[in-house]
């Protein structure tokens, strides 16, 4: 009965916002049917569907509840797949949900931590300070006097999520089956990706671990404050962290009243982002204003505070190298190289015409060079590249769509703080330093340092491997003179090769260890 009621609710919302028209119009493009076209005309009778399609989709998702809202938020990052008008509307979705009963929160805390709440906290505020679709946050004070924030998972979330995901998957299969436009959006694949992401968010210990990693990454930096986790009080459905005081980043008047330099804040935001992406390959991927504070007291006054670590993006060395090469090619207006990188990375089929892809990319990038640098949005460049590449069946990697979404957030926020923010000028020194470390001898030296531990195990084995190679080369049941000569020559060749390898490894180790010979090389 519960599933049937949910289905009726979904159908009512779909009809109210005219989403059936979008599906039927798509089906009409796929199937040339008089009966279908007649059904479309009849279904429009008595309904006013004057609002744009993107707005209607957003309003429908908001009506269907938090899981559908969160799906819309995730889908809004796929600008490589979505039409621009729909992506812009989905980006407006806000994860605002009424709090659940505080008695349920207390019960969850006591059950998970195995103690009465009075034995853990000397103070506990039953009124939550924040509430979202997955969890809500209460404030308190531990017995030892530390002020903390307690994040509690909503009760019954597993059942709610499974039910709504089942309907989402059914809708996705329907769209993929009956709409040619829908198939291009890959609805089934997107729902499956969302499924994994949502189940990850149900484990609050994972979020606590993300926060701990970010805190370590910025331990030597005064630019970003990450709350410390109280690991003894962290469970799958409850996490406890230090309380941090700050002002939400979008309350500009309050920030000015505290004497905080907004222009400097905007530059620090850009530096934090590029540090996370290019130095660490590990970045906070949900940097909307609700998750960013500015410290208004203490040693971190005027610095950023990050909250909510459920969505984290990661980049491999390959991803970072790909981005760096794209940036270099973009600055040089080498659009052919950008196209070649798409093919080399496997994003487009190997038989893609490079010249056609190059032309499409030139059409996206060239107009930006006629603008002042401060008016160029790197996030928008990535968006346009993804959109232009759509007709070439480009497969955009999820980690890069998260990067694009985060970059758009950072740029938008930075220019709210300082309308004259020049992202390129602010980021360029950092990017140049990073490129110097990734390309040329510095990169080689760094790689050698990383591999040196393995060499310590490999080098002692070289003589034994050489002896084995000579033995195998010379072994023969009934060798004649000619075969012995060939075997001896092969053995000598392998020996020379092994010696050169050994010498090369030794020189590399010397360079890594910074000995005199390494200094000469440098």
C-alpha positions as CSV (number, residue, x, y, z in Angstrom):
1,X,0.0,0.0,0.0
2,X,2.8,2.4,0.8
3,X,4.5,1.8,-2.6
4,X,1.1,2.3,-4.3
5,X,0.5,5.5,-2.5
6,X,4.0,6.8,-3.4
7,X,3.4,5.9,-7.1
8,X,0.1,7.9,-7.1
9,X,1.9,10.8,-5.5
10,X,4.6,10.7,-8.3
11,X,2.0,10.5,-11.0
12,X,0.0,13.4,-9.5
13,X,3.2,15.6,-9.4
14,X,4.1,14.6,-13.0
15,X,0.7,15.6,-14.3
16,X,0.5,18.8,-12.3
17,X,3.8,20.1,-13.7
18,X,3.3,18.7,-17.2
19,X,6.3,16.4,-17.2
20,X,4.2,13.9,-19.1
21,X,4.3,16.4,-22.0
22,X,8.0,16.3,-22.1
23,X,8.0,12.5,-22.2
24,X,5.2,12.4,-24.8
25,X,7.0,15.0,-27.0
26,X,10.1,13.0,-26.8
27,X,8.3,9.8,-27.7
28,X,6.6,11.6,-30.6
29,X,10.0,12.3,-32.1
30,X,10.9,8.7,-31.8
31,X,7.7,7.1,-32.9
32,X,5.7,8.6,-35.8
33,X,2.2,7.6,-34.5
34,X,-1.1,9.4,-35.2
35,X,-2.5,7.8,-32.1
36,X,0.3,9.1,-30.0
37,X,0.1,12.6,-31.4
38,X,-3.7,12.6,-30.8
39,X,-3.1,11.5,-27.2
40,X,-0.7,14.5,-26.8
41,X,-3.2,17.0,-28.0
42,X,-5.9,15.5,-25.7
43,X,-3.7,15.6,-22.7
44,X,-3.1,19.3,-23.1
45,X,-6.7,20.2,-22.8
46,X,-7.5,22.2,-19.6
47,X,-3.9,22.6,-18.5
48,X,-1.7,25.7,-18.6
49,X,1.9,24.7,-19.2
50,X,3.4,28.2,-19.8
51,X,6.4,27.8,-17.5
52,X,9.7,26.8,-19.1
53,X,10.5,23.1,-19.0
54,X,13.5,23.5,-16.7
55,X,11.4,25.3,-14.1
56,X,8.7,22.7,-14.2
57,X,11.2,19.9,-13.7
58,X,12.7,21.7,-10.7
59,X,9.3,22.4,-9.1
60,X,8.3,18.7,-9.6
61,X,11.5,17.5,-7.9
62,X,11.0,19.9,-5.0
63,X,7.4,18.5,-4.6
64,X,8.6,14.9,-4.6
65,X,10.8,15.3,-1.6
66,X,14.5,15.3,-0.4
67,X,15.7,12.2,-2.4
68,X,14.4,13.6,-5.7
69,X,15.8,17.0,-4.8
70,X,19.2,15.5,-4.1
71,X,19.1,13.6,-7.4
72,X,18.3,16.9,-9.2
73,X,21.3,18.5,-7.5
74,X,23.6,15.7,-8.6
75,X,22.1,15.8,-12.1
76,X,22.7,19.5,-12.4
77,X,26.5,18.8,-12.5
78,X,26.1,16.8,-15.7
79,X,26.2,19.8,-18.0
80,X,27.8,17.6,-20.6
81,X,24.5,15.8,-20.9
82,X,21.8,18.2,-19.9
83,X,20.4,21.1,-22.0
84,X,21.6,24.4,-20.5
85,X,18.1,25.6,-19.5
86,X,17.4,22.5,-17.4
87,X,20.9,22.4,-15.8
88,X,20.6,26.1,-14.7
89,X,17.2,25.4,-13.1
90,X,18.4,22.2,-11.3
91,X,21.3,24.2,-9.9
92,X,18.8,26.3,-8.0
93,X,17.5,23.3,-6.0
94,X,18.0,23.8,-2.2
95,X,18.3,20.9,0.2
96,X,16.0,22.5,2.8
97,X,14.0,19.9,4.9
98,X,12.1,20.4,8.2
99,X,13.9,18.9,11.2
100,X,12.7,15.5,12.6
101,X,11.7,15.0,16.2
102,X,14.5,15.7,18.6
103,X,13.4,12.7,20.8
104,X,14.3,10.5,17.8
105,X,17.7,12.2,17.5
106,X,18.4,11.5,21.2
107,X,17.3,7.9,20.9
108,X,19.6,7.4,17.9
109,X,22.5,8.9,19.7
110,X,22.0,6.8,22.8
111,X,21.5,3.6,20.8
112,X,24.6,4.2,18.7
113,X,26.9,5.3,21.5
114,X,25.6,2.8,24.0
115,X,25.2,5.4,26.8
116,X,22.6,7.8,28.2
117,X,22.9,11.2,26.7
118,X,23.5,12.7,30.1
119,X,26.6,10.4,30.5
120,X,28.1,11.9,27.2
121,X,27.1,15.5,27.2
122,X,26.8,18.0,30.1
123,X,24.7,20.1,27.7
124,X,22.7,19.1,24.7
125,X,20.5,21.5,22.6
126,X,17.4,19.6,21.5
127,X,16.7,22.2,18.8
128,X,18.8,21.4,15.7
129,X,20.9,24.2,14.3
130,X,20.7,22.7,10.8
131,X,18.6,20.2,8.9
132,X,19.0,18.5,5.6
133,X,17.6,15.5,3.7
134,X,20.1,13.0,5.2
135,X,20.8,14.3,8.6
136,X,20.5,17.2,11.1
137,X,22.9,18.8,13.5
138,X,22.6,19.6,17.2
139,X,25.0,21.5,19.5
140,X,26.2,20.3,22.8
141,X,29.1,20.2,25.3
142,X,31.0,17.0,26.3
143,X,31.5,16.0,30.0
144,X,35.1,17.2,29.7
145,X,33.9,20.7,28.7
146,X,34.6,20.6,24.9
147,X,31.9,22.3,22.8
148,X,30.8,20.0,20.0
149,X,28.4,19.6,17.0
150,X,26.5,16.3,16.7
151,X,25.3,15.1,13.3
152,X,22.5,12.6,13.4
153,X,21.2,10.5,10.5
154,X,17.5,10.7,9.9
155,X,15.7,7.6,11.2
156,X,14.4,5.2,8.6
157,X,16.5,6.7,5.8
158,X,17.6,3.4,4.4
159,X,13.9,2.3,3.7
160,X,13.0,5.7,2.3
161,X,16.0,5.8,0.0
162,X,15.4,2.2,-1.3
163,X,11.8,3.0,-2.1
164,X,12.5,6.2,-3.9
165,X,15.5,4.8,-5.8
166,X,13.3,2.0,-7.0
167,X,10.9,4.5,-8.6
168,X,13.7,6.6,-9.9
169,X,15.2,3.5,-11.7
170,X,11.7,2.7,-13.1
171,X,11.3,6.2,-14.4
172,X,14.8,6.2,-15.9
173,X,14.2,3.0,-17.8
174,X,10.9,4.4,-19.1
175,X,12.6,7.6,-20.3
176,X,15.4,5.6,-21.9
177,X,12.9,3.3,-23.7
178,X,10.6,5.9,-25.1
179,X,12.5,9.1,-25.6
180,X,15.5,9.6,-28.0
181,X,16.5,12.8,-26.2
182,X,16.2,10.9,-22.9
183,X,18.5,8.1,-24.0
184,X,21.2,10.7,-24.7
185,X,21.0,11.9,-21.1
186,X,21.8,8.3,-20.0
187,X,19.1,8.3,-17.2
188,X,19.7,4.7,-16.1
189,X,23.5,5.2,-15.7
190,X,22.9,8.5,-13.8
191,X,20.5,6.9,-11.4
192,X,23.0,4.0,-10.8
193,X,25.7,6.6,-10.1
194,X,23.4,8.5,-7.8
195,X,22.5,5.2,-6.0
196,X,26.2,4.6,-5.0
197,X,26.7,8.2,-4.0
198,X,23.6,8.3,-1.8
199,X,24.5,5.0,0.0
200,X,27.9,6.5,0.7
201,X,26.3,9.5,2.4
202,X,24.4,7.1,4.7
203,X,27.7,6.2,6.4
204,X,28.6,9.2,8.5
205,X,31.9,7.6,9.5
206,X,32.9,8.0,5.8
207,X,32.1,11.7,6.0
208,X,34.2,11.9,9.2
209,X,37.1,10.3,7.5
210,X,36.8,12.7,4.6
211,X,37.0,15.6,7.1
212,X,40.0,14.1,8.8
213,X,41.9,13.8,5.5
214,X,41.2,17.4,4.5
215,X,42.3,18.5,8.0
216,X,45.6,16.7,7.5
217,X,46.1,18.2,4.1
218,X,45.7,21.7,5.5
219,X,47.4,21.2,8.8
220,X,50.3,23.5,7.9
221,X,48.1,26.1,6.3
222,X,46.3,29.0,7.9
223,X,43.8,29.4,5.1
224,X,41.3,26.7,5.9
225,X,39.9,25.4,9.2
226,X,38.4,21.9,9.3
227,X,36.6,20.7,12.5
228,X,38.3,17.9,14.4
229,X,36.4,14.7,14.8
230,X,35.8,13.1,18.2
231,X,36.6,9.6,17.0
232,X,35.4,7.8,20.1
233,X,32.0,9.2,19.5
234,X,31.7,8.5,15.7
235,X,29.4,5.9,14.4
236,X,27.6,5.1,11.1
237,X,24.6,7.2,12.0
238,X,26.1,9.7,14.5
239,X,29.3,11.7,14.4
240,X,30.6,14.2,16.9
241,X,33.0,17.0,16.0
242,X,34.4,20.2,17.5
243,X,32.2,23.2,17.3
244,X,33.5,26.1,15.3
245,X,32.1,29.6,15.3
246,X,31.8,31.5,12.1
247,X,29.6,33.6,9.8
248,X,28.1,32.1,6.6
249,X,30.1,33.2,3.6
250,X,27.1,34.8,1.9
251,X,26.3,37.2,4.7
252,X,28.5,40.0,3.3
253,X,27.2,42.8,5.5
254,X,28.0,40.8,8.6
255,X,31.5,40.0,7.3
256,X,32.2,43.7,6.6
257,X,30.9,44.7,10.0
258,X,33.5,42.3,11.6
259,X,36.3,44.0,9.6
260,X,36.9,41.0,7.3
261,X,38.6,41.9,4.0
262,X,36.3,40.4,1.3
263,X,38.8,40.9,-1.5
264,X,41.5,39.0,0.3
265,X,38.9,36.3,1.2
266,X,38.0,35.9,-2.5
267,X,41.7,35.3,-3.4
268,X,42.1,32.9,-0.5
269,X,39.1,30.9,-1.8
270,X,40.7,30.5,-5.2
271,X,44.0,29.4,-3.6
272,X,42.3,26.9,-1.4
273,X,40.5,25.4,-4.4
274,X,43.6,25.0,-6.6
275,X,45.6,23.7,-3.7
276,X,43.0,21.0,-3.1
277,X,42.8,20.1,-6.8
278,X,46.4,20.3,-8.0
279,X,48.4,19.6,-4.9
280,X,46.3,17.0,-3.2
281,X,43.9,15.7,-5.9
282,X,41.4,15.6,-3.1
283,X,38.8,18.4,-2.9
284,X,35.6,19.4,-1.1
285,X,33.0,19.0,-3.8
286,X,30.0,20.6,-2.2
287,X,31.2,24.2,-1.6
288,X,27.9,26.0,-1.7
289,X,27.4,28.9,0.8
290,X,25.6,26.7,3.4
291,X,28.8,24.7,3.8
292,X,31.3,27.6,4.0
293,X,31.8,29.8,7.1
294,X,34.3,32.5,7.9
295,X,35.8,32.5,11.4
296,X,34.8,35.6,13.3
297,X,37.0,35.0,16.4
298,X,40.1,33.2,17.6
299,X,43.4,32.5,15.8
300,X,41.6,31.7,12.5
301,X,39.8,35.0,12.4
302,X,38.9,35.9,8.8
303,X,39.8,32.5,7.5
304,X,37.6,29.9,5.8
305,X,35.8,27.1,7.6
306,X,34.5,24.1,5.7
307,X,31.6,21.9,6.8
308,X,29.7,18.8,5.5
309,X,32.1,16.4,3.9
310,X,29.7,13.9,2.3
311,X,30.8,14.8,-1.2
312,X,34.5,14.6,-1.9
313,X,36.1,14.7,-5.3
314,X,39.4,12.9,-6.1
315,X,41.8,13.3,-9.0
316,X,44.5,10.8,-10.1
317,X,47.8,11.9,-11.4
318,X,46.5,11.1,-14.9
319,X,43.5,13.4,-14.3
320,X,45.7,16.2,-13.1
321,X,48.1,15.8,-16.0
322,X,45.2,15.8,-18.4
323,X,43.8,19.1,-16.9
324,X,47.3,20.7,-16.9
325,X,47.9,19.8,-20.6
326,X,44.4,21.1,-21.5
327,X,45.1,24.4,-19.7
328,X,48.4,24.8,-21.5
329,X,46.9,24.0,-24.8
330,X,44.0,26.5,-24.1
331,X,46.4,29.3,-23.2
332,X,48.4,28.6,-26.4
333,X,45.1,28.4,-28.5
334,X,46.3,24.9,-29.6
335,X,42.8,23.5,-30.1
336,X,44.1,20.6,-32.1
337,X,46.1,19.4,-29.0
338,X,42.9,19.7,-26.9
339,X,41.1,17.5,-29.4
340,X,44.0,15.0,-29.4
341,X,43.9,14.9,-25.6
342,X,40.2,13.9,-25.8
343,X,41.1,11.0,-28.1
344,X,44.2,9.9,-26.1
345,X,42.3,9.9,-22.9
346,X,39.7,7.6,-24.4
347,X,36.9,10.1,-23.9
348,X,35.9,9.9,-27.5
349,X,36.0,6.9,-29.9
350,X,39.4,6.3,-31.5
351,X,38.0,6.9,-35.0
352,X,36.8,10.4,-34.1
353,X,37.9,13.0,-36.7
354,X,40.4,15.2,-35.0
355,X,39.8,18.1,-37.3
356,X,36.0,18.1,-36.7
357,X,36.5,18.0,-32.9
358,X,39.2,20.7,-33.2
359,X,36.7,23.0,-35.0
360,X,34.1,22.5,-32.4
361,X,36.5,23.2,-29.5
362,X,37.8,26.3,-31.4
363,X,34.2,27.6,-31.6
364,X,33.9,27.3,-27.8
365,X,37.3,28.7,-26.7
366,X,38.2,31.4,-29.2
367,X,35.5,34.0,-28.2
368,X,37.0,34.0,-24.7
369,X,40.3,35.5,-25.9
370,X,38.5,38.7,-26.9
371,X,37.5,39.4,-23.3
372,X,39.5,40.8,-20.4
373,X,40.9,38.0,-18.3
374,X,38.8,38.9,-15.3
375,X,35.7,38.2,-17.3
376,X,36.8,34.7,-18.3
377,X,35.1,31.9,-16.3
378,X,37.2,28.8,-16.3
379,X,34.1,26.9,-15.1
380,X,32.1,28.1,-18.1
381,X,34.9,27.2,-20.4
382,X,34.8,23.6,-19.1
383,X,31.0,23.6,-19.4
384,X,31.1,24.8,-23.0
385,X,33.8,22.2,-23.8
386,X,31.6,19.4,-22.4
387,X,28.6,20.7,-24.3
388,X,30.4,21.1,-27.6
389,X,31.9,17.6,-27.2
390,X,28.4,16.0,-26.7
391,X,27.9,15.3,-30.4
392,X,31.2,13.4,-30.5
393,X,29.9,10.9,-27.9
394,X,32.4,12.3,-25.3
395,X,32.2,10.3,-22.0
396,X,32.9,12.8,-19.2
397,X,34.4,11.3,-16.1
398,X,32.4,11.8,-12.9
399,X,35.4,13.3,-11.0
400,X,35.7,16.0,-13.6
401,X,32.0,16.9,-13.5
402,X,32.4,17.3,-9.8
403,X,35.4,19.5,-10.4
404,X,33.5,21.6,-12.9
405,X,30.6,22.0,-10.4
406,X,33.0,23.0,-7.6
407,X,34.9,25.5,-9.8
408,X,31.6,27.2,-10.8
409,X,30.7,27.5,-7.1
410,X,34.2,28.9,-6.3
411,X,34.1,31.4,-9.2
412,X,30.6,32.6,-8.4
413,X,31.3,33.0,-4.7
414,X,34.7,34.7,-5.4
415,X,33.1,37.3,-7.7
416,X,30.4,38.0,-5.1
417,X,33.1,38.8,-2.6
418,X,35.1,40.8,-5.1
419,X,33.4,41.7,-8.5
420,X,36.8,42.5,-9.9
421,X,38.3,39.1,-9.1
422,X,40.7,38.0,-11.8
423,X,40.7,34.2,-11.5
424,X,43.5,33.7,-14.0
425,X,45.8,36.3,-12.3
426,X,45.1,34.8,-8.9
427,X,45.5,31.2,-9.9
428,X,48.3,31.6,-12.5
429,X,51.3,31.6,-10.1
430,X,50.0,28.5,-8.4
431,X,49.3,26.7,-11.7
432,X,52.8,27.7,-12.9
433,X,54.5,26.3,-9.8
434,X,52.5,23.1,-10.1
435,X,53.3,22.7,-13.8
436,X,57.1,23.2,-13.0
437,X,56.8,20.3,-10.5
438,X,54.9,18.1,-13.0
439,X,56.9,18.6,-16.2
440,X,60.7,18.3,-16.7
441,X,63.4,17.2,-14.3
442,X,61.5,18.2,-11.2
443,X,58.8,15.7,-12.1
444,X,61.4,13.1,-12.8
445,X,63.1,13.7,-9.5
446,X,59.8,13.5,-7.6
447,X,59.0,10.2,-9.4
448,X,62.4,8.8,-8.5
449,X,61.9,9.7,-4.9
450,X,58.5,7.8,-4.9
451,X,60.1,4.8,-6.5
452,X,63.3,4.7,-4.3
453,X,61.7,2.5,-1.7
454,X,61.1,-0.2,-4.3
455,X,64.6,0.1,-5.6
456,X,66.0,-0.7,-2.2
457,X,64.4,-4.2,-2.7
458,X,65.1,-4.5,-6.4
459,X,68.8,-3.5,-6.6
460,X,70.1,-6.4,-4.5
461,X,68.3,-8.9,-6.8
462,X,70.0,-7.6,-10.0
463,X,73.1,-9.9,-9.9
464,X,71.0,-13.0,-9.3
465,X,68.7,-12.0,-12.2
466,X,71.7,-11.5,-14.5
467,X,73.1,-14.9,-13.6
468,X,69.8,-16.5,-14.2
469,X,69.5,-14.8,-17.6
470,X,73.0,-16.0,-18.6
471,X,72.2,-19.6,-17.4
472,X,69.0,-19.7,-19.4
473,X,70.6,-18.3,-22.5
474,X,73.4,-20.9,-22.4
475,X,71.3,-23.9,-21.5
476,X,70.7,-26.5,-24.3
477,X,70.5,-30.3,-24.3
478,X,72.9,-30.9,-27.2
479,X,74.3,-27.5,-28.1
480,X,76.5,-27.3,-31.2
481,X,79.2,-24.7,-31.7
482,X,77.0,-22.2,-33.6
483,X,74.2,-22.3,-31.0
484,X,76.8,-21.9,-28.2
485,X,78.1,-18.8,-29.9
486,X,74.6,-17.4,-30.3
487,X,73.8,-18.2,-26.6
488,X,77.1,-16.6,-25.5
489,X,76.4,-13.4,-27.6
490,X,72.8,-13.2,-26.2
491,X,74.1,-13.6,-22.7
492,X,76.7,-10.9,-23.1
493,X,74.1,-8.6,-24.6
494,X,71.7,-9.2,-21.6
495,X,74.7,-8.7,-19.2
496,X,75.5,-5.3,-20.9
497,X,71.8,-4.3,-20.7
498,X,71.6,-5.3,-17.0
499,X,74.8,-3.4,-16.2
500,X,73.5,-0.2,-17.9
501,X,70.2,-0.6,-16.0
502,X,72.1,-1.1,-12.8
503,X,74.2,2.0,-13.4
504,X,71.2,4.1,-14.3
505,X,69.4,3.0,-11.2
506,X,72.4,3.8,-9.0
507,X,72.7,7.3,-10.6
508,X,69.1,7.9,-10.1
509,X,69.3,6.9,-6.4
510,X,72.3,9.2,-6.0
511,X,70.3,12.1,-7.5
512,X,67.4,11.4,-5.2
513,X,69.6,11.2,-2.1
514,X,71.1,14.6,-3.0
515,X,74.7,13.4,-3.1
516,X,77.4,15.2,-5.0
517,X,76.8,13.5,-8.3
518,X,73.1,14.3,-8.0
519,X,74.0,17.9,-7.4
520,X,76.0,17.9,-10.6
521,X,73.0,16.5,-12.5
522,X,70.8,19.3,-11.1
